[in-house]
Amino acid sequence: MLTKVLITVKTYPTLSDKYGELVCTAGFKEDGNWIRIYPIPFRKLDYDKRYKKYQWIVADLEKNLADPRPESFYIKNHDNIYLGDVIDTEKGTWQTRKKFVLNKVYSDMDMLISESRDKQKCTSLAVFKPSKVLDFVIEPSEKDWDQNILSSLDQLDLFQKYENPFKVVKKLPYKFSYIFEDHNCKEIKMMIEDWEIGQLYWNCLERKESEKLALVDVRKKYYDDFALTKDLLFFIGTTRQYHFIAKNPFIIIGTFHPKYSS
């Protein structure tokens, strides 16, 4: 089914021994409802198929019947991805983005978790407004991908040809999280798995040539800027593996941060 989607989320790539390097993307259909597109071998797509955030795309989507989450679809043919307009912010177009993003906003985490466990609603994507951001946390993580998965990918790539030479994305050596309160003053810690924060770290590291200084700059952007001076909201989503079993199955998969006057 050809479906028009405004892309608002691209997660940092992960590795699968079955599918290779994958990205989860999500966004809004024209009717304002969420949709997830997964799996996507995003960096293996031809350059003219690689969509940006806040870009309209049209693709032939089909429901992923192996995934119980109602928002989950996959692209039947990656060659048939058609790119449309980008809603940028150069001319005050935050308002255009807000028409979709602010259509339904949660502020009660317990309510959202309850909806995720409801077999009828099974909510797995949402916009969330924290009442207060308490901190931005940086923690060390494994510096390298699992070698067993990398070996599987080497075998997988022997049978596939790509337009461009391909190297697996670097693994982020740190985990980034927000600590915040919902409107019930419940304190929540939630990991951020947005592609943008990963790319920001690598860009800062290239400029500063020091992990410590790079992390200082990441914190400045995500806490000093986004949390303290912007009208910050989170795009949050669940993973299929932990949707029904985790105490809180949601992670932050993107941020929405217009100025208060925008």
Secondary structure, DSSP 8 states (H G I E B T S, - for coil): -EEEEEEEEEB--EEETTTEEEEEEEEEETTS-EEEEEEE-GGGS-GGG---TTEEEEEEEEE-TT--STTEEEES-TT-EEEEEE--STTSTHHHHHHHHTTSEE--HHHHHHHHH-TTT---EEEE--SEEEEEEEEE--SS--HHHHHHHHHHHTT---SS--------SEEEEEEEE-TT--EEEEEE-BHHHHHHHHHHHHHHS-HHHHHHHHHIIIIIIIIHHB--EEEEEE-TTTTTTSSS-EEEEEEE--BTT-
